[in-house]
Amino acid sequence: MNKIAAILTIILMSLAFASCTKYENGPSVSVKTPKSRVVGEWHLVDLLVNDKHEQAFFDKEASSVLTICKDGTYSYKMPAVRSSVEKTGLWSFGEDKTELVLIQLDSINGDSERTYKITRLSKAEMWLVNGSEEYAGIDDLIERHFEKKQK
């Protein structure tokens, strides 16, 4: 009887953990808080459009680095043909810590806000999905996969 109770307990705990994941692509369980996982230097490793690798868009952003700081600031550096583009501002979590909100501070053109859905957030990987407002004429979902630079 004890074996049956132990097996049922394990099955129930597995189901409970499986249904508690915040992010579509995991991890199911983490001892680190979302904030401690999101803070760091993130390097773009893949870019998908509608779930398919898109080499042309990836090549455009391949060396991009997103740095998220504990103090609530961020910077996003994207190399360009003749120079580098850097955006800076404030970051926060959106609803239920399943969204990353980036507010770009721009004294000339005005501040702008972008919200990204977090579909994976582990200590080494972060996947962000947004609409394609930055790519005129494209009405697709763009997903960026980042890996954290290890110290």
Secondary structure, 3 states (H helix, E strand, C coil): CHHHHHHHHHHHHHHHHHHCCCCCCCCCCCCCCHHHHHCEEEEEEEEEECCEECHHHHHHHCCCEEEECCCCEEEEEEECCCCEEEEEEEEEECHHHCEEEEEECCCCCCCEEEEEEEEEECCCEEEEEECCCCCCCCCCCEEEEEEECCC
